[in-house]
Amino acid sequence: MSAPTQKPQQPKVTEREARQVAEAAREQDWRKPSFAKELFLGRFRLDLIHPHPMPSEEDTRRGEQFLAKLRVFCETKIDGALIEREARIPDETVNGLKKLGALGMKIDPKYGGLGLTQVYYNRALALVGSASPALGALLSAHQSIGVPQPLKIFGTQEQKDAFLPRLARTDISAFLLTEPDVGSDPARLATLAVPDGDDYVLDGVKLWTTNGVVADLLVVMARVPKSEGHKGGITAFVVEANSPGITVEHRNAFMGLRGLENGVTRFHQVRVPAANRIGPEGAGLKIALTTLNTGRLSLPAMCVGAGKWCLKIAREWSAVREQWGKPVARHEAVGTKISFIAATTFALEAVVDLASQMADEDRNDIRIEAALAKLYGSEMGCLMADELVQIRGGRGYETADSLAARGERAVPAEQMLRDLRINRIFEGSTEIMHLLIAREAVDAHLAVAGDIIDPDKSLSDKARAGAKAGGFYARWLPKLVAGPGQLPSSYAEFGPLATHLRYVERASRKLARSTFYAMSRWQGRMETKQAFLGRIVDIGAELFAMSAACVRAEHLRLTSDHGREATRLADVFCRQSRLRVEELFGRLWANTDDDDRKIVNGVLDGSYTWLEEGIVDPSGEGAWIADATPGPSEHENVHRTID
């Protein structure tokens, strides 16, 4: 049977069309309550997160048993320095993890997996990631966004029976969405999946395919052309990595995560059975976004592990290193950094554990909570690692191998900073996360007033929307004036932390008022105010983190021997966080956004090229974006299997 001759072309889409594609892919309904959604609306629903939800005894027993085995493996079988030095994870290390069942941590036991909860899956990733961040990334890409998760949610029973047993024990998976000229704008996706009988034929190039160099199974997002009998649209497929026509053309190298098996993958006339399509045609982006709702929790989980390690090294080093007659930790300039690392690690663990347990219970919609955890964890993880490098001074900038060669402890602080940096880009950059969360945060407003600012709506539609909005805001706005946060007795059961929860309640209402005022002021131009929206989201992230920290501290006060210490950590974190929140509130209206825009326009039109004089550019020649013209590969296939 001859293959289709249709070739991929970069779709030409307007900004509005691109937004429409993204809007169609997001979950439209809120069938379950959401703490973070309510927080952005000025409603502090503490009852949704307190008392702190807990895993069952059976889940805890199973999770702790696996963590004990995994810890022994991490301590005896993982050589993080070797992985960093050789930029490759040894096959025997991956095979050891397979034997432990680490590939199937989130897969149901009936398919050969371990069936761990999200809480214990995240703790396992934090543990492995502390031994080797590249290994943590391999396991996360395989299970958080790779083939198992979309199959679990959207796959047919036949697909689950065929693939999940392999993925639980032997097969590594990868997720392929990004293309050389397509990042967070999937409307321009060029890879095609052309129907041909009982198959689809794939053509295109995918970039930054984490695990793609060693993967056995791929989940591929491709565009199905609309035709008779085919709805078309971006669609998800499970693809065997050794299929004829697939070439891994290049193994990418990065500033960090040097053991990451990340590549460029070309598809040329690759036949994929229609039975391997996940969900209906056109559902690919919705599948990807739904998968990421909980999948995003893996990155902040590993940031928690990084924070714990930063705290350990900071404590041990700053107690030994003396300056001017006393340990550097006793000097306030260093001590404030240690306090920041300790308090932030506590809060970040509180955020991740809370969001993970909420995901396990499935009583709440956590799409915003998971996104906030990813955003906050990736940003704070980088800050903590940077502070550790500063605390270590010149030794922080020196490599672990160099330290060891001259007789000192091989502390890979600079590697930690390099490894963590990608988390601000992985699975949605900070800038994209700001926009994604902001869209969800204003969903209630758009639901009632969106037609008013939509230029495509008729006057009658706008009139109906105006009436609907009037009723909503007549009920909602008065509730933003006063609340429990103004009563000295509110949240008294939290003791010294009650004052912070009262602050969160007041700040939540202020945040909602600020959002409403901005929407009234800018209306349809609101979506262009990305710096403003970013600050709105950052305020929400801090308020969520404060809430989680207080709830966790109260839980530990009642159930552990560390209640007093936990309360102190939560108190200090909230004090630090409140300072950041107040600064962000101030910058909502006092900022340089308009001036920045003028400078950017000048830079782009060449007005400041004189400022670039007096240097040489070492970056060399070449295209800014590599050619991804479809066709057979002209490169050696660097795909390899784990032996």
Secondary structure, DSSP 8 states (H G I E B T S, - for coil): --------------HHHHHHHHHHHS-----S--HHHHHHTT---GGGT-S-----HHHHHHHHHHHHHHHHHHHHH--HHHHHHHTS--HHHHHHHHHHTGGGTTS-GGGT-----HHHHHHHHHHHHHH-HHHHHHHHIIIIISSHHHHHHH--HHHHHHHHHHHHHT--EEEE--BTTBSS-GGG---EEEEETTEEEEEEEEEEEETTTT-SEEEEEEEE--BTTB--EEEEEEEETT-TTEEEEEE---SS-TT--EEEEEEEEEEEEGGGEESSTT-HHHHHHHHHHHHTTHHHHHHHHHHHHHHHHHHHHHHH-EETTEEGGGSHHHHHHHHHHHHHHHHHHHHHHHHHHHHHHT-S--HHHHHHHHHHHHHHHHHHHHHHHHHHTHHHHS-HHHHHHTTS----HHHHHHHHHGGGTTTS-HHHHHHHHHHHHTHHHHHHHHHHH-TTS-HHHHHHHHHHHHHHHHHHGGGGT--GGG-TTTTGGGGGGHHHHHHHHHHHHHHHHHHHHHHHHHGGGGGG-HHHHHHHHHHHHHHHHHHHHHHHHHHHHHHSTTHHHHHHHHHHHHHHHHHHHHHHHHHHHSS-HHHHHHHHHHHHTTTTGGGG-S---TT-SS-SS-----SS--S--------
